[in-house]
Each structure stands twice: as C-alpha cells, then as structure tokens.
Amino acid sequence: MTRSVMRFARWKITSVKVPGNPLVTHELSCAACESSSGPCAEVDTALDWAMGHSGANPSHTGYREIARRHWKTSLEEPIVSL
C-alpha cells in the first residue's frame, strides 16, 4: 500500500523593486520589421522611438509593447499537512 501526504499552502505573488533597475521597463517592437526601441525606463522614450520609426518607414504603423517587471512568489501562510 502506498501512503500519500497532501500539503496545502496559500501563495502570493508581488511585484518587487530590484536595486539599480526601474520598476517597469517598456519596449515597443515594430510589427512590420521586428526592430525595437529596446528596453526603456520611461514609456515616452519608447513612444518617441516608434514615432521616429514610423516617420522613417511610413508603412510601419503597428507596434507591440513589451513591459518587463520583476515578480516574486512567497508563502502567505505555513504549509498544513493532512
């Protein structure tokens, strides 16, 4: 006979600030040619890049945003064994 132990725990996930990094970085990627602004601490910097890219390439009008943020999981309460 095999015995099993079931453990239940409540987890949480939170955004964390990593020293030396912005809380969120924004990047815009051109849907037509895949060139991108690169990660930017301010969304306005990525938007300015997209406007300049469209100005130089009038048919490139679609963009995707990539937002990066650091996250951490942790136990919210102790594990309970049944």
PyMOL Python script that loads the backbone (N, CA, C, O; Angstrom):
from pymol import cmd

cmd.read_pdbstr("""\
ATOM      1  N   MET A   1       0.838  -1.176   0.000  1.00  0.00           N
ATOM      2  CA  MET A   1       0.000   0.000   0.000  1.00  0.00           C
ATOM      3  C   MET A   1       0.888   1.247   0.000  1.00  0.00           C
ATOM      4  O   MET A   1       1.854   1.336   0.758  1.00  0.00           O
ATOM      5  N   THR A   2       0.548   2.197  -0.853  1.00  0.00           N
ATOM      6  CA  THR A   2       1.296   3.446  -0.940  1.00  0.00           C
ATOM      7  C   THR A   2       0.619   4.503  -0.082  1.00  0.00           C
ATOM      8  O   THR A   2      -0.601   4.662  -0.117  1.00  0.00           O
ATOM      9  N   ARG A   3       1.423   5.221   0.685  1.00  0.00           N
ATOM     10  CA  ARG A   3       0.880   6.314   1.502  1.00  0.00           C
ATOM     11  C   ARG A   3       1.165   7.626   0.811  1.00  0.00           C
ATOM     12  O   ARG A   3       2.202   7.793   0.170  1.00  0.00           O
ATOM     13  N   SER A   4       0.251   8.542   0.944  1.00  0.00           N
ATOM     14  CA  SER A   4       0.414   9.869   0.344  1.00  0.00           C
ATOM     15  C   SER A   4       0.266  10.936   1.413  1.00  0.00           C
ATOM     16  O   SER A   4      -0.497  10.781   2.366  1.00  0.00           O
ATOM     17  N   VAL A   5       0.995  12.007   1.242  1.00  0.00           N
ATOM     18  CA  VAL A   5       0.863  13.173   2.112  1.00  0.00           C
ATOM     19  C   VAL A   5       0.453  14.335   1.218  1.00  0.00           C
ATOM     20  O   VAL A   5       1.110  14.632   0.220  1.00  0.00           O
ATOM     21  N   MET A   6      -0.626  14.976   1.585  1.00  0.00           N
ATOM     22  CA  MET A   6      -1.079  16.142   0.819  1.00  0.00           C
ATOM     23  C   MET A   6      -0.772  17.381   1.637  1.00  0.00           C
ATOM     24  O   MET A   6      -1.053  17.439   2.834  1.00  0.00           O
ATOM     25  N   ARG A   7      -0.197  18.359   0.983  1.00  0.00           N
ATOM     26  CA  ARG A   7       0.117  19.618   1.652  1.00  0.00           C
ATOM     27  C   ARG A   7      -0.561  20.757   0.906  1.00  0.00           C
ATOM     28  O   ARG A   7      -0.518  20.829  -0.322  1.00  0.00           O
ATOM     29  N   PHE A   8      -1.169  21.620   1.649  1.00  0.00           N
ATOM     30  CA  PHE A   8      -1.851  22.764   1.074  1.00  0.00           C
ATOM     31  C   PHE A   8      -1.203  24.034   1.593  1.00  0.00           C
ATOM     32  O   PHE A   8      -0.881  24.140   2.777  1.00  0.00           O
ATOM     33  N   ALA A   9      -1.016  24.982   0.716  1.00  0.00           N
ATOM     34  CA  ALA A   9      -0.415  26.253   1.124  1.00  0.00           C
ATOM     35  C   ALA A   9      -1.013  27.367   0.286  1.00  0.00           C
ATOM     36  O   ALA A   9      -1.404  27.159  -0.863  1.00  0.00           O
ATOM     37  N   ARG A  10      -1.078  28.517   0.857  1.00  0.00           N
ATOM     38  CA  ARG A  10      -1.539  29.701   0.127  1.00  0.00           C
ATOM     39  C   ARG A  10      -0.299  30.493  -0.285  1.00  0.00           C
ATOM     40  O   ARG A  10       0.529  30.852   0.552  1.00  0.00           O
ATOM     41  N   TRP A  11      -0.187  30.755  -1.569  1.00  0.00           N
ATOM     42  CA  TRP A  11       0.933  31.515  -2.111  1.00  0.00           C
ATOM     43  C   TRP A  11       0.462  32.888  -2.546  1.00  0.00           C
ATOM     44  O   TRP A  11      -0.721  33.097  -2.813  1.00  0.00           O
ATOM     45  N   LYS A  12       1.390  33.814  -2.614  1.00  0.00           N
ATOM     46  CA  LYS A  12       1.087  35.126  -3.172  1.00  0.00           C
ATOM     47  C   LYS A  12       2.204  35.504  -4.141  1.00  0.00           C
ATOM     48  O   LYS A  12       3.322  34.995  -4.055  1.00  0.00           O
ATOM     49  N   ILE A  13       1.882  36.396  -5.054  1.00  0.00           N
ATOM     50  CA  ILE A  13       2.882  36.905  -6.000  1.00  0.00           C
ATOM     51  C   ILE A  13       2.809  38.425  -5.964  1.00  0.00           C
ATOM     52  O   ILE A  13       1.728  39.010  -6.036  1.00  0.00           O
ATOM     53  N   THR A  14       3.973  39.053  -5.850  1.00  0.00           N
ATOM     54  CA  THR A  14       4.027  40.511  -5.752  1.00  0.00           C
ATOM     55  C   THR A  14       5.127  41.061  -6.649  1.00  0.00           C
ATOM     56  O   THR A  14       6.131  40.400  -6.913  1.00  0.00           O
ATOM     57  N   SER A  15       4.915  42.258  -7.097  1.00  0.00           N
ATOM     58  CA  SER A  15       5.926  42.975  -7.869  1.00  0.00           C
ATOM     59  C   SER A  15       6.996  43.452  -6.898  1.00  0.00           C
ATOM     60  O   SER A  15       6.686  43.912  -5.799  1.00  0.00           O
ATOM     61  N   VAL A  16       8.262  43.340  -7.307  1.00  0.00           N
ATOM     62  CA  VAL A  16       9.350  43.759  -6.424  1.00  0.00           C
ATOM     63  C   VAL A  16      10.275  44.733  -7.145  1.00  0.00           C
ATOM     64  O   VAL A  16      10.453  44.660  -8.361  1.00  0.00           O
ATOM     65  N   LYS A  17      10.848  45.628  -6.388  1.00  0.00           N
ATOM     66  CA  LYS A  17      11.839  46.572  -6.906  1.00  0.00           C
ATOM     67  C   LYS A  17      13.212  45.943  -6.763  1.00  0.00           C
ATOM     68  O   LYS A  17      13.610  45.548  -5.667  1.00  0.00           O
ATOM     69  N   VAL A  18      13.932  45.849  -7.866  1.00  0.00           N
ATOM     70  CA  VAL A  18      15.290  45.315  -7.851  1.00  0.00           C
ATOM     71  C   VAL A  18      16.241  46.507  -7.861  1.00  0.00           C
ATOM     72  O   VAL A  18      16.162  47.342  -8.763  1.00  0.00           O
ATOM     73  N   PRO A  19      17.140  46.608  -6.877  1.00  0.00           N
ATOM     74  CA  PRO A  19      18.052  47.748  -6.816  1.00  0.00           C
ATOM     75  C   PRO A  19      18.812  47.950  -8.133  1.00  0.00           C
ATOM     76  O   PRO A  19      19.329  46.999  -8.720  1.00  0.00           O
ATOM     77  N   GLY A  20      18.866  49.190  -8.576  1.00  0.00           N
ATOM     78  CA  GLY A  20      19.590  49.530  -9.798  1.00  0.00           C
ATOM     79  C   GLY A  20      18.777  49.359 -11.073  1.00  0.00           C
ATOM     80  O   GLY A  20      19.275  49.641 -12.163  1.00  0.00           O
ATOM     81  N   ASN A  21      17.535  48.901 -10.955  1.00  0.00           N
ATOM     82  CA  ASN A  21      16.670  48.709 -12.119  1.00  0.00           C
ATOM     83  C   ASN A  21      15.373  49.482 -11.937  1.00  0.00           C
ATOM     84  O   ASN A  21      14.896  49.641 -10.813  1.00  0.00           O
ATOM     85  N   PRO A  22      14.797  49.968 -13.043  1.00  0.00           N
ATOM     86  CA  PRO A  22      13.489  50.609 -12.909  1.00  0.00           C
ATOM     87  C   PRO A  22      12.433  49.557 -12.552  1.00  0.00           C
ATOM     88  O   PRO A  22      12.615  48.375 -12.843  1.00  0.00           O
ATOM     89  N   LEU A  23      11.335  49.980 -11.926  1.00  0.00           N
ATOM     90  CA  LEU A  23      10.272  49.053 -11.541  1.00  0.00           C
ATOM     91  C   LEU A  23       9.704  48.347 -12.770  1.00  0.00           C
ATOM     92  O   LEU A  23       9.442  47.145 -12.730  1.00  0.00           O
ATOM     93  N   VAL A  24       9.512  49.094 -13.868  1.00  0.00           N
ATOM     94  CA  VAL A  24       8.989  48.547 -15.117  1.00  0.00           C
ATOM     95  C   VAL A  24       9.819  49.098 -16.265  1.00  0.00           C
ATOM     96  O   VAL A  24      10.169  50.278 -16.264  1.00  0.00           O
ATOM     97  N   THR A  25      10.139  48.254 -17.250  1.00  0.00           N
ATOM     98  CA  THR A  25      10.734  48.757 -18.486  1.00  0.00           C
ATOM     99  C   THR A  25       9.740  48.532 -19.616  1.00  0.00           C
ATOM    100  O   THR A  25       8.990  47.556 -19.613  1.00  0.00           O
ATOM    101  N   HIS A  26       9.741  49.437 -20.573  1.00  0.00           N
ATOM    102  CA  HIS A  26       8.829  49.392 -21.713  1.00  0.00           C
ATOM    103  C   HIS A  26       9.651  49.265 -22.982  1.00  0.00           C
ATOM    104  O   HIS A  26      10.706  49.885 -23.117  1.00  0.00           O
ATOM    105  N   GLU A  27       9.163  48.461 -23.905  1.00  0.00           N
ATOM    106  CA  GLU A  27       9.823  48.313 -25.197  1.00  0.00           C
ATOM    107  C   GLU A  27       8.738  48.230 -26.258  1.00  0.00           C
ATOM    108  O   GLU A  27       7.754  47.511 -26.086  1.00  0.00           O
ATOM    109  N   LEU A  28       8.909  48.954 -27.343  1.00  0.00           N
ATOM    110  CA  LEU A  28       7.983  48.847 -28.472  1.00  0.00           C
ATOM    111  C   LEU A  28       8.705  48.143 -29.611  1.00  0.00           C
ATOM    112  O   LEU A  28       9.850  48.458 -29.935  1.00  0.00           O
ATOM    113  N   SER A  29       8.013  47.187 -30.207  1.00  0.00           N
ATOM    114  CA  SER A  29       8.564  46.401 -31.304  1.00  0.00           C
ATOM    115  C   SER A  29       7.695  46.616 -32.535  1.00  0.00           C
ATOM    116  O   SER A  29       6.471  46.505 -32.461  1.00  0.00           O
ATOM    117  N   CYS A  30       8.320  46.921 -33.661  1.00  0.00           N
ATOM    118  CA  CYS A  30       7.605  47.154 -34.913  1.00  0.00           C
ATOM    119  C   CYS A  30       7.046  45.818 -35.423  1.00  0.00           C
ATOM    120  O   CYS A  30       7.782  44.837 -35.529  1.00  0.00           O
ATOM    121  N   ALA A  31       5.756  45.784 -35.736  1.00  0.00           N
ATOM    122  CA  ALA A  31       5.122  44.564 -36.235  1.00  0.00           C
ATOM    123  C   ALA A  31       5.539  44.259 -37.667  1.00  0.00           C
ATOM    124  O   ALA A  31       5.442  43.111 -38.101  1.00  0.00           O
ATOM    125  N   ALA A  32       6.003  45.265 -38.414  1.00  0.00           N
ATOM    126  CA  ALA A  32       6.371  45.065 -39.820  1.00  0.00           C
ATOM    127  C   ALA A  32       7.787  44.515 -39.977  1.00  0.00           C
ATOM    128  O   ALA A  32       8.020  43.649 -40.820  1.00  0.00           O
ATOM    129  N   CYS A  33       8.738  45.008 -39.173  1.00  0.00           N
ATOM    130  CA  CYS A  33      10.134  44.622 -39.394  1.00  0.00           C
ATOM    131  C   CYS A  33      10.834  44.079 -38.153  1.00  0.00           C
ATOM    132  O   CYS A  33      12.007  43.712 -38.218  1.00  0.00           O
ATOM    133  N   GLU A  34      10.131  44.022 -37.024  1.00  0.00           N
ATOM    134  CA  GLU A  34      10.676  43.479 -35.778  1.00  0.00           C
ATOM    135  C   GLU A  34      11.790  44.307 -35.141  1.00  0.00           C
ATOM    136  O   GLU A  34      12.366  43.867 -34.146  1.00  0.00           O
ATOM    137  N   SER A  35      12.117  45.486 -35.669  1.00  0.00           N
ATOM    138  CA  SER A  35      13.083  46.322 -34.954  1.00  0.00           C
ATOM    139  C   SER A  35      12.376  46.877 -33.715  1.00  0.00           C
ATOM    140  O   SER A  35      11.148  46.934 -33.668  1.00  0.00           O
ATOM    141  N   SER A  36      13.158  47.284 -32.718  1.00  0.00           N
ATOM    142  CA  SER A  36      12.520  47.718 -31.480  1.00  0.00           C
ATOM    143  C   SER A  36      13.269  48.877 -30.848  1.00  0.00           C
ATOM    144  O   SER A  36      14.404  49.194 -31.202  1.00  0.00           O
ATOM    145  N   SER A  37      12.587  49.489 -29.905  1.00  0.00           N
ATOM    146  CA  SER A  37      13.162  50.610 -29.161  1.00  0.00           C
ATOM    147  C   SER A  37      14.209  50.137 -28.168  1.00  0.00           C
ATOM    148  O   SER A  37      15.043  50.929 -27.730  1.00  0.00           O
ATOM    149  N   GLY A  38      14.183  48.863 -27.805  1.00  0.00           N
ATOM    150  CA  GLY A  38      15.000  48.364 -26.707  1.00  0.00           C
ATOM    151  C   GLY A  38      14.317  48.730 -25.396  1.00  0.00           C
ATOM    152  O   GLY A  38      13.438  49.591 -25.392  1.00  0.00           O
ATOM    153  N   PRO A  39      14.692  48.107 -24.287  1.00  0.00           N
ATOM    154  CA  PRO A  39      14.058  48.410 -23.004  1.00  0.00           C
ATOM    155  C   PRO A  39      14.292  49.864 -22.590  1.00  0.00           C
ATOM    156  O   PRO A  39      15.420  50.355 -22.635  1.00  0.00           O
ATOM    157  N   CYS A  40      13.229  50.539 -22.192  1.00  0.00           N
ATOM    158  CA  CYS A  40      13.285  51.948 -21.776  1.00  0.00           C
ATOM    159  C   CYS A  40      12.652  52.099 -20.400  1.00  0.00           C
ATOM    160  O   CYS A  40      11.607  51.507 -20.127  1.00  0.00           O
ATOM    161  N   ALA A  41      13.267  52.873 -19.548  1.00  0.00           N
ATOM    162  CA  ALA A  41      12.719  53.112 -18.211  1.00  0.00           C
ATOM    163  C   ALA A  41      11.435  53.938 -18.283  1.00  0.00           C
ATOM    164  O   ALA A  41      10.549  53.783 -17.443  1.00  0.00           O
ATOM    165  N   GLU A  42      11.336  54.800 -19.267  1.00  0.00           N
ATOM    166  CA  GLU A  42      10.152  55.661 -19.438  1.00  0.00           C
ATOM    167  C   GLU A  42       9.417  55.268 -20.706  1.00  0.00           C
ATOM    168  O   GLU A  42      10.035  55.098 -21.757  1.00  0.00           O
ATOM    169  N   VAL A  43       8.098  55.120 -20.616  1.00  0.00           N
ATOM    170  CA  VAL A  43       7.310  54.743 -21.792  1.00  0.00           C
ATOM    171  C   VAL A  43       7.413  55.802 -22.883  1.00  0.00           C
ATOM    172  O   VAL A  43       7.370  55.468 -24.067  1.00  0.00           O
ATOM    173  N   ASP A  44       7.548  57.073 -22.507  1.00  0.00           N
ATOM    174  CA  ASP A  44       7.649  58.145 -23.516  1.00  0.00           C
ATOM    175  C   ASP A  44       8.864  57.964 -24.422  1.00  0.00           C
ATOM    176  O   ASP A  44       8.811  58.326 -25.598  1.00  0.00           O
ATOM    177  N   THR A  45       9.946  57.417 -23.901  1.00  0.00           N
ATOM    178  CA  THR A  45      11.135  57.174 -24.724  1.00  0.00           C
ATOM    179  C   THR A  45      10.826  56.142 -25.804  1.00  0.00           C
ATOM    180  O   THR A  45      11.221  56.312 -26.957  1.00  0.00           O
ATOM    181  N   ALA A  46      10.120  55.072 -25.436  1.00  0.00           N
ATOM    182  CA  ALA A  46       9.729  54.051 -26.414  1.00  0.00           C
ATOM    183  C   ALA A  46       8.736  54.621 -27.428  1.00  0.00           C
ATOM    184  O   ALA A  46       8.816  54.306 -28.615  1.00  0.00           O
ATOM    185  N   LEU A  47       7.812  55.448 -26.975  1.00  0.00           N
ATOM    186  CA  LEU A  47       6.837  56.067 -27.884  1.00  0.00           C
ATOM    187  C   LEU A  47       7.528  57.007 -28.871  1.00  0.00           C
ATOM    188  O   LEU A  47       7.179  57.031 -30.051  1.00  0.00           O
ATOM    189  N   ASP A  48       8.499  57.774 -28.398  1.00  0.00           N
ATOM    190  CA  ASP A  48       9.259  58.659 -29.286  1.00  0.00           C
ATOM    191  C   ASP A  48       9.987  57.849 -30.362  1.00  0.00           C
ATOM    192  O   ASP A  48      10.033  58.248 -31.526  1.00  0.00           O
ATOM    193  N   TRP A  49      10.553  56.709 -29.960  1.00  0.00           N
ATOM    194  CA  TRP A  49      11.230  55.852 -30.937  1.00  0.00           C
ATOM    195  C   TRP A  49      10.240  55.391 -32.002  1.00  0.00           C
ATOM    196  O   TRP A  49      10.554  55.423 -33.192  1.00  0.00           O
ATOM    197  N   ALA A  50       9.037  54.959 -31.583  1.00  0.00           N
ATOM    198  CA  ALA A  50       8.027  54.472 -32.532  1.00  0.00           C
ATOM    199  C   ALA A  50       7.605  55.570 -33.505  1.00  0.00           C
ATOM    200  O   ALA A  50       7.428  55.307 -34.695  1.00  0.00           O
ATOM    201  N   MET A  51       7.444  56.782 -33.018  1.00  0.00           N
ATOM    202  CA  MET A  51       7.071  57.890 -33.903  1.00  0.00           C
ATOM    203  C   MET A  51       8.169  58.144 -34.933  1.00  0.00           C
ATOM    204  O   MET A  51       7.877  58.355 -36.110  1.00  0.00           O
ATOM    205  N   GLY A  52       9.419  58.125 -34.501  1.00  0.00           N
ATOM    206  CA  GLY A  52      10.536  58.313 -35.431  1.00  0.00           C
ATOM    207  C   GLY A  52      10.642  57.170 -36.424  1.00  0.00           C
ATOM    208  O   GLY A  52      10.941  57.389 -37.598  1.00  0.00           O
ATOM    209  N   HIS A  53      10.398  55.953 -35.959  1.00  0.00           N
ATOM    210  CA  HIS A  53      10.465  54.781 -36.845  1.00  0.00           C
ATOM    211  C   HIS A  53       9.371  54.851 -37.906  1.00  0.00           C
ATOM    212  O   HIS A  53       9.621  54.550 -39.073  1.00  0.00           O
ATOM    213  N   SER A  54       8.165  55.245 -37.512  1.00  0.00           N
ATOM    214  CA  SER A  54       7.074  55.395 -38.486  1.00  0.00           C
ATOM    215  C   SER A  54       7.360  56.531 -39.453  1.00  0.00           C
ATOM    216  O   SER A  54       7.021  56.440 -40.633  1.00  0.00           O
ATOM    217  N   GLY A  55       7.980  57.599 -38.966  1.00  0.00           N
ATOM    218  CA  GLY A  55       8.336  58.711 -39.844  1.00  0.00           C
ATOM    219  C   GLY A  55       9.330  58.294 -40.914  1.00  0.00           C
ATOM    220  O   GLY A  55       9.240  58.742 -42.057  1.00  0.00           O
ATOM    221  N   ALA A  56      10.277  57.438 -40.549  1.00  0.00           N
ATOM    222  CA  ALA A  56      11.275  56.961 -41.499  1.00  0.00           C
ATOM    223  C   ALA A  56      10.749  55.816 -42.366  1.00  0.00           C
ATOM    224  O   ALA A  56      11.278  55.560 -43.448  1.00  0.00           O
ATOM    225  N   ASN A  57       9.710  55.130 -41.893  1.00  0.00           N
ATOM    226  CA  ASN A  57       9.127  53.984 -42.599  1.00  0.00           C
ATOM    227  C   ASN A  57       7.600  54.130 -42.574  1.00  0.00           C
ATOM    228  O   ASN A  57       6.949  53.505 -41.736  1.00  0.00           O
ATOM    229  N   PRO A  58       7.015  54.931 -43.461  1.00  0.00           N
ATOM    230  CA  PRO A  58       5.586  55.251 -43.388  1.00  0.00           C
ATOM    231  C   PRO A  58       4.633  54.055 -43.379  1.00  0.00           C
ATOM    232  O   PRO A  58       3.510  54.178 -42.890  1.00  0.00           O
ATOM    233  N   SER A  59       5.046  52.917 -43.900  1.00  0.00           N
ATOM    234  CA  SER A  59       4.152  51.754 -43.891  1.00  0.00           C
ATOM    235  C   SER A  59       4.230  50.962 -42.579  1.00  0.00           C
ATOM    236  O   SER A  59       3.470  50.014 -42.384  1.00  0.00           O
ATOM    237  N   HIS A  60       5.139  51.343 -41.689  1.00  0.00           N
ATOM    238  CA  HIS A  60       5.305  50.645 -40.405  1.00  0.00           C
ATOM    239  C   HIS A  60       4.491  51.376 -39.337  1.00  0.00           C
ATOM    240  O   HIS A  60       4.984  52.292 -38.678  1.00  0.00           O
ATOM    241  N   THR A  61       3.243  50.957 -39.183  1.00  0.00           N
ATOM    242  CA  THR A  61       2.341  51.677 -38.277  1.00  0.00           C
ATOM    243  C   THR A  61       1.832  50.833 -37.110  1.00  0.00           C
ATOM    244  O   THR A  61       1.098  51.337 -36.260  1.00  0.00           O
ATOM    245  N   GLY A  62       2.210  49.563 -37.059  1.00  0.00           N
ATOM    246  CA  GLY A  62       1.758  48.699 -35.965  1.00  0.00           C
ATOM    247  C   GLY A  62       2.909  48.355 -35.025  1.00  0.00           C
ATOM    248  O   GLY A  62       4.017  48.053 -35.468  1.00  0.00           O
ATOM    249  N   TYR A  63       2.635  48.405 -33.732  1.00  0.00           N
ATOM    250  CA  TYR A  63       3.669  48.153 -32.716  1.00  0.00           C
ATOM    251  C   TYR A  63       3.119  47.277 -31.605  1.00  0.00           C
ATOM    252  O   TYR A  63       1.923  47.297 -31.315  1.00  0.00           O
ATOM    253  N   ARG A  64       4.003  46.509 -30.987  1.00  0.00           N
ATOM    254  CA  ARG A  64       3.664  45.715 -29.810  1.00  0.00           C
ATOM    255  C   ARG A  64       4.468  46.256 -28.634  1.00  0.00           C
ATOM    256  O   ARG A  64       5.643  46.597 -28.773  1.00  0.00           O
ATOM    257  N   GLU A  65       3.820  46.330 -27.477  1.00  0.00           N
ATOM    258  CA  GLU A  65       4.550  46.751 -26.286  1.00  0.00           C
ATOM    259  C   GLU A  65       4.974  45.513 -25.495  1.00  0.00           C
ATOM    260  O   GLU A  65       4.207  44.564 -25.333  1.00  0.00           O
ATOM    261  N   ILE A  66       6.201  45.548 -25.016  1.00  0.00           N
ATOM    262  CA  ILE A  66       6.724  44.524 -24.122  1.00  0.00           C
ATOM    263  C   ILE A  66       7.063  45.246 -22.825  1.00  0.00           C
ATOM    264  O   ILE A  66       7.973  46.074 -22.781  1.00  0.00           O
ATOM    265  N   ALA A  67       6.323  44.924 -21.774  1.00  0.00           N
ATOM    266  CA  ALA A  67       6.589  45.529 -20.463  1.00  0.00           C
ATOM    267  C   ALA A  67       7.224  44.462 -19.588  1.00  0.00           C
ATOM    268  O   ALA A  67       6.739  43.333 -19.514  1.00  0.00           O
ATOM    269  N   ARG A  68       8.308  44.828 -18.931  1.00  0.00           N
ATOM    270  CA  ARG A  68       9.010  43.880 -18.057  1.00  0.00           C
ATOM    271  C   ARG A  68       8.982  44.409 -16.629  1.00  0.00           C
ATOM    272  O   ARG A  68       9.240  45.585 -16.372  1.00  0.00           O
ATOM    273  N   ARG A  69       8.661  43.506 -15.713  1.00  0.00           N
ATOM    274  CA  ARG A  69       8.579  43.844 -14.297  1.00  0.00           C
ATOM    275  C   ARG A  69       9.090  42.623 -13.533  1.00  0.00           C
ATOM    276  O   ARG A  69       8.869  41.492 -13.967  1.00  0.00           O
ATOM    277  N   HIS A  70       9.753  42.828 -12.430  1.00  0.00           N
ATOM    278  CA  HIS A  70      10.231  41.723 -11.602  1.00  0.00           C
ATOM    279  C   HIS A  70       9.122  41.308 -10.635  1.00  0.00           C
ATOM    280  O   HIS A  70       8.463  42.152 -10.028  1.00  0.00           O
ATOM    281  N   TRP A  71       8.928  39.991 -10.503  1.00  0.00           N
ATOM    282  CA  TRP A  71       7.912  39.438  -9.619  1.00  0.00           C
ATOM    283  C   TRP A  71       8.547  38.410  -8.686  1.00  0.00           C
ATOM    284  O   TRP A  71       9.566  37.802  -9.016  1.00  0.00           O
ATOM    285  N   LYS A  72       7.932  38.221  -7.516  1.00  0.00           N
ATOM    286  CA  LYS A  72       8.428  37.254  -6.543  1.00  0.00           C
ATOM    287  C   LYS A  72       7.233  36.510  -5.940  1.00  0.00           C
ATOM    288  O   LYS A  72       6.216  37.114  -5.600  1.00  0.00           O
ATOM    289  N   THR A  73       7.378  35.189  -5.815  1.00  0.00           N
ATOM    290  CA  THR A  73       6.359  34.413  -5.123  1.00  0.00           C
ATOM    291  C   THR A  73       6.842  34.096  -3.716  1.00  0.00           C
ATOM    292  O   THR A  73       8.043  33.979  -3.470  1.00  0.00           O
ATOM    293  N   SER A  74       5.896  33.958  -2.797  1.00  0.00           N
ATOM    294  CA  SER A  74       6.252  33.595  -1.424  1.00  0.00           C
ATOM    295  C   SER A  74       5.038  32.953  -0.751  1.00  0.00           C
ATOM    296  O   SER A  74       3.893  33.163  -1.151  1.00  0.00           O
ATOM    297  N   LEU A  75       5.327  32.174   0.270  1.00  0.00           N
ATOM    298  CA  LEU A  75       4.246  31.561   1.045  1.00  0.00           C
ATOM    299  C   LEU A  75       3.548  32.630   1.863  1.00  0.00           C
ATOM    300  O   LEU A  75       4.191  33.456   2.512  1.00  0.00           O
ATOM    301  N   GLU A  76       2.232  32.604   1.824  1.00  0.00           N
ATOM    302  CA  GLU A  76       1.458  33.567   2.593  1.00  0.00           C
ATOM    303  C   GLU A  76       1.207  33.049   4.018  1.00  0.00           C
ATOM    304  O   GLU A  76       1.091  33.824   4.968  1.00  0.00           O
ATOM    305  N   GLU A  77       1.130  31.736   4.133  1.00  0.00           N
ATOM    306  CA  GLU A  77       0.915  31.126   5.443  1.00  0.00           C
ATOM    307  C   GLU A  77       1.645  29.785   5.478  1.00  0.00           C
ATOM    308  O   GLU A  77       2.004  29.261   4.424  1.00  0.00           O
ATOM    309  N   PRO A  78       1.868  29.226   6.644  1.00  0.00           N
ATOM    310  CA  PRO A  78       2.605  27.950   6.724  1.00  0.00           C
ATOM    311  C   PRO A  78       1.874  26.823   6.010  1.00  0.00           C
ATOM    312  O   PRO A  78       0.656  26.857   5.835  1.00  0.00           O
ATOM    313  N   ILE A  79       2.653  25.817   5.601  1.00  0.00           N
ATOM    314  CA  ILE A  79       2.089  24.631   4.956  1.00  0.00           C
ATOM    315  C   ILE A  79       1.384  23.786   6.029  1.00  0.00           C
ATOM    316  O   ILE A  79       1.906  23.581   7.126  1.00  0.00           O
ATOM    317  N   VAL A  80       0.193  23.307   5.681  1.00  0.00           N
ATOM    318  CA  VAL A  80      -0.563  22.450   6.585  1.00  0.00           C
ATOM    319  C   VAL A  80      -0.591  21.055   5.966  1.00  0.00           C
ATOM    320  O   VAL A  80      -1.010  20.893   4.819  1.00  0.00           O
ATOM    321  N   SER A  81      -0.156  20.067   6.704  1.00  0.00           N
ATOM    322  CA  SER A  81      -0.186  18.674   6.226  1.00  0.00           C
ATOM    323  C   SER A  81      -1.485  18.017   6.665  1.00  0.00           C
ATOM    324  O   SER A  81      -1.970  18.232   7.775  1.00  0.00           O
ATOM    325  N   LEU A  82      -2.031  17.216   5.771  1.00  0.00           N
ATOM    326  CA  LEU A  82      -3.242  16.443   6.114  1.00  0.00           C
ATOM    327  C   LEU A  82      -2.925  14.978   6.090  1.00  0.00           C
ATOM    328  O   LEU A  82      -3.802  14.153   6.348  1.00  0.00           O
TER     329      LEU A  82
END
""", "prot")
cmd.dss("prot")
cmd.show_as("cartoon", "prot")
cmd.util.cbc("prot")
cmd.orient("prot")
